[in-house]
Amino acid sequence: MKGYQKKYLKGLAHKMKPTVFIGQKGLAPSVVDAVETALENHELIKVKFIDFKEKNTKEEISGMIENSTGAALVGTIGHVAIFYRRQKDPKKQKIHLPEK
């Protein structure tokens, strides 16, 4: 994903509220399932880290989410990470990335 596409997605995510929250148990299977469902329904989601305040831990968990869901990490702002995964069904795609 190119920089201008990430910038576009961050702009779309700005007004969104977090969809998935990661608490004490970290990246439990139920959290991965919630991320999968949210990506399937919305394509672009915010994940909020409630109990993890260390940058390294948030980066590690974000990487695990990317690997397990196939989503792309668009960016992080404070304790919130933004993920994007294009809907497989073209009829259900809500977001169309800009092409330069």
C-alpha positions as CSV (number, residue, x, y, z in Angstrom):
1,M,0.0,0.0,0.0
2,K,1.3,3.4,-1.0
3,G,1.7,6.4,1.3
4,Y,-1.1,8.4,-0.3
5,Q,-3.4,5.5,0.1
6,K,-2.6,5.2,3.8
7,K,-3.2,8.9,4.2
8,Y,-6.6,8.6,2.5
9,L,-7.6,5.7,4.8
10,K,-6.4,7.6,7.9
11,G,-8.7,10.4,6.8
12,L,-11.6,8.1,6.5
13,A,-10.8,6.5,9.9
14,H,-10.5,9.9,11.7
15,K,-14.2,10.1,12.5
16,M,-14.7,6.4,13.3
17,K,-14.9,5.0,16.8
18,P,-12.9,1.9,17.7
19,T,-14.6,-1.4,16.7
20,V,-12.4,-3.8,18.7
21,F,-10.8,-3.4,22.1
22,I,-7.8,-5.4,23.3
23,G,-7.6,-5.8,27.1
24,Q,-5.8,-7.8,29.7
25,K,-5.9,-11.1,27.8
26,G,-4.2,-9.6,24.8
27,L,-4.7,-11.2,21.4
28,A,-7.0,-14.0,22.5
29,P,-8.7,-16.1,19.7
30,S,-12.0,-14.3,20.4
31,V,-10.3,-11.0,19.7
32,V,-8.9,-12.3,16.4
33,D,-12.5,-13.5,15.5
34,A,-13.9,-10.0,16.4
35,V,-11.2,-8.4,14.2
36,E,-12.1,-10.8,11.3
37,T,-15.8,-10.1,11.6
38,A,-15.2,-6.3,11.8
39,L,-13.0,-6.3,8.7
40,E,-15.5,-8.4,6.8
41,N,-18.3,-5.9,7.6
42,H,-16.4,-2.6,7.5
43,E,-13.1,-3.1,5.6
44,L,-11.5,-0.2,7.7
45,I,-11.5,-0.6,11.5
46,K,-9.9,0.9,14.6
47,V,-8.5,-1.3,17.3
48,K,-8.0,0.2,20.8
49,F,-5.4,-1.0,23.2
50,I,-6.8,-0.7,26.7
51,D,-4.2,-2.4,28.9
52,F,-1.2,-2.2,26.7
53,K,0.5,1.2,26.8
54,E,4.1,0.2,25.7
55,K,4.8,1.0,22.1
56,N,6.7,-2.2,21.5
57,T,3.9,-4.3,22.8
58,K,1.3,-2.5,20.7
59,E,3.5,-3.0,17.6
60,E,3.9,-6.7,18.3
61,I,0.2,-7.2,18.7
62,S,-0.5,-5.2,15.6
63,G,1.9,-7.4,13.7
64,M,0.2,-10.5,15.0
65,I,-3.2,-9.1,13.8
66,E,-1.8,-8.4,10.4
67,N,-0.4,-11.9,10.1
68,S,-3.5,-13.7,11.4
69,T,-6.1,-11.6,9.4
70,G,-4.3,-10.6,6.3
71,A,-5.1,-6.9,7.0
72,A,-2.8,-4.0,6.5
73,L,-1.8,-1.8,9.3
74,V,-2.6,1.7,8.1
75,G,-1.2,3.5,11.1
76,T,-1.3,4.0,14.8
77,I,-2.4,7.1,16.8
78,G,-1.8,6.9,20.5
79,H,-3.4,3.7,21.8
80,V,-5.4,3.1,18.6
81,A,-4.3,1.1,15.5
82,I,-6.1,1.4,12.1
83,F,-6.4,-1.7,9.9
84,Y,-7.7,-2.1,6.4
85,R,-8.5,-5.2,4.4
86,R,-10.3,-5.0,1.0
87,Q,-13.6,-6.9,0.8
88,K,-13.2,-10.0,-1.4
89,D,-16.7,-9.5,-2.9
90,P,-16.6,-6.6,-5.3
91,K,-20.3,-5.9,-4.8
92,K,-19.7,-5.4,-1.0
93,Q,-16.6,-3.2,-1.3
94,K,-17.3,0.1,0.4
95,I,-13.9,1.8,0.1
96,H,-12.1,2.4,-3.2
97,L,-8.5,3.4,-2.8
98,P,-7.2,6.3,-4.9
99,E,-4.9,5.4,-7.7
100,K,-2.5,8.2,-8.8
